[in-house]
Amino acid sequence: METKKKGFITTGAMAFMTAAAIISLRGLPMMAAEEMTMFFYIAFATIFFLIPAALVSAELGSAFAGQDGGVYRWVGAAFGKKWGFTAIWLQWIQNVVWYPTVLAFAAAAIAYGIGKPELANNGTFTGIFIIVFYWIATFIAFGGTKLLSKVTSWGFLVGTVLPGVIVIILGIVWMMMKKPLGFEELTAAETAVATVVDGKVSPRWLPNLSNINNLSYLSGIILLFAGVEVQAVHASEMENPKKQYPLAIFISSIIVFALFTFGSLAIAAVVPNSQLQLESGLMQALSTMLNAVNMKWAMYILAFCVAFGSLGGVLSWISGPSKGLLSTAKDGILPETLSKTTKSGAPKNMMLIQGFIVTILACLYFVMKDVSVAFFLLSALTVAVYIIMYLMMYMAAIVLRKSQPNLERPYKAPALPLLAGIGILAAIFALVLSFVPPSQLPIGNPASYIAIVAIGTVGFFIIPLIIAKVRKNKIINQ
């Protein structure tokens, strides 16, 4: 979309940028697995997470528009550079944990694209795919090639928007053909999404609160709405951010809500809950629907489009968060060896460490019997780490309103204490749920699941504090 003549970002452009930063087709199967309760979960995530995060981060982004570092500067200004470093570290590490999940989704798409859908549930294939492609992407990023920006743009349009629209249209066609609806094939045993009324099994419209395990997917769904703070820093580039930014968020929320809701509903209509796979559910639905309209050939094209969208997303993010972390090097917090870059400016050593962590996480697919379990486990770990960063961001916004009331804020969030308070409560709720094993998956030993998420979360949180402790003579707390 175009910007105004004076260089201001238009409302429409900001809405599109925000939607593009959030929307990912990999989350559709997880939402579809919630059947009719998906409406509740998506509305919850939009109202209590997306909107507060967008408006609060917009105020912080506009206030520190002239400085790099994002949440490092925001949290650092409120609580000191040590905690600012911890916040940017958490934002970086959650992205590292996210890579295996998005690449697992790409692996499933490739499996369908080569006519071997059974490989989508093969842990060895998925793990090897993640490791091989990630390292290829890393070495490509070392060169700082301009190809990355093009892949990002085309990846979103060809690999996200196009397949998303197509799956919605095919879902409508499926219903018009009066085909069996997946959400009508529930059993009484599926208590998380089904209820029995007068002896008849019907989909639930509200979550089953009798067991907290039934709510586990909510944390993963909230993760799908995260990342809005990345675009919020551009709020000050709008001509009238006070009026335009909230409108842009409203428009982008409608876009996100529509694509997520109708896309998930289409998958739920085609694939019965008992057969739905979290990492390949979209491909399952597309394959079934295209076969029904005698367009099986299109499956191979769409599969590679979906994979291209996922891989493009990885390429676009692979160096960005690492560069954000490098802002801490200016204050001497990051060890000098980790601040080295390639000739093109790519954070070489940080990206190598990033790659080794991704490789270790990808090995989970080798040892876990169910690919969906590994997929959800990594998603839960990502949520736990990312949510802590959001909690720090919300608290920083509240503190800065009091400690620096005269700080110029081109955009000022309305009723910020209330807005941030809602965000904090929603974030805490999601954080707790990330440690709860889902009743919808064969987790096995719940204690092992909780231990992995807990150890990973605590470990990733402690690491930046240890680094700060070791290099305390370099840190100047504010």
Protein Blocks (a to p, Z undefined) as FASTA:
>chain_A
ZZdfkopacfklmmmmmmmmmpccklmmmmmmnmmmlmmmmmmmmmmmmmmmmmmmmmmm
mmmmmpghijmmmmmmmnojklmmmmmmmmmmmmmmmmmmmmmmmmmmmmmmnopaklmm
mmklmmmmmmmmmmmmmmmmmnopaklmmmmmmmmmmmmmmmmmmmmmmmmmmmmnopac
fklmccfklmmlgcceehiacddfbdcfkbmklmmmmmmmmmmmgoklmmmmmmmmpfbl
mlmmmmmmmmmmmmmmmmmmmmmmmmmmmmcfklpcfklmmmmmmmmmmmmnopmkmmmm
mmmmmmmmmmmmmmmmmmmmmmmmmmmmmnomacfklmpccfkopafklmmmmmmmmmmm
mmmmmmpmblklmmmmmmmmmmmmmmmmmmmmmmmmmmmmmmmmmbccfbacehklmmmm
mmmmmmmmmmmmmmpccfkbcnbpaklmmmmmmmmmmmmmmmmmmmmmmmmmmpccZZ
